Amino acid sequence: MMNITPTVKQLLIINIIFFIGSQIVGSQAYGLFSLYYFENPDFKIWQLLTHMFMHAPMPNFTHILFNMFALYSFGSLLENYWGGKKFLFFYISCGLGAALLHMGVNYYSFHEGLDTLIAQGFSQDEIMAVLNGKNNQELIKILNSPENSSFIESFFGTVVGASGAIYGLLVAFAFMFPDARLGLMFIPVPIKAKYFVTGLLLVDLFLGFKGNSLFGSGGTGVAHFAHLGGALVGFIMMWYWKKNSFNSNRWN
């Protein structure tokens, strides 16, 4: 097994500390460090960074487990090639890119729903007042209807997890080692990295636009566009570095 590189080790420790701390503190920690939509009064600028160190609460242990396993598996290899500073810059950039694309999609979804409600005769001030806790039974009933679920989720939903940054690492790995074969527990035949990562992104794109689970009618509870945002930033950075023959020694 590959040894854990220094920066990856520090990221693992920070994620574990955040996870254990958030289980002890509870909802207050999630309210403070999870990523809220930027027009929600609970949004704080530091959440753009802190959300990528938070993970789903217990009993959902698989969220942090899979992310940390991927960070160790792919991150250590990339840090060996790049060095710690360049790797950390890439990792954080992909996490921020994931947050920005997710919020951009939420902005579109929220304002599309807002325009629909305004067309029904409600003012923007009335709608925002209800979203911020004011009692208006007529409007509350309309907002709770199924057709407004995306509008409500865009405003109140939160994002946690390192997945956006992890997707950036996956893209970087496939970019550098496209023919490396990845063995997966649920697929008996090893798959080349370039096909595995492409397939994974296509599934996220499909589920992101479909808005629900592949095997059911409910929501996935997964920020698919955050995954795609991290992957997109990762691809752009890899393409730019390759095009400009980036010298990794600058970062050491």
Beta strands, then each sheet from edge to edge (+ up, - down):
strand 1: 35-36
strand 2: 158-159
strand 3: 181-184
strand 4: 187-192
sheet 1: 1+ 2-
sheet 2: 3+ 4-
end
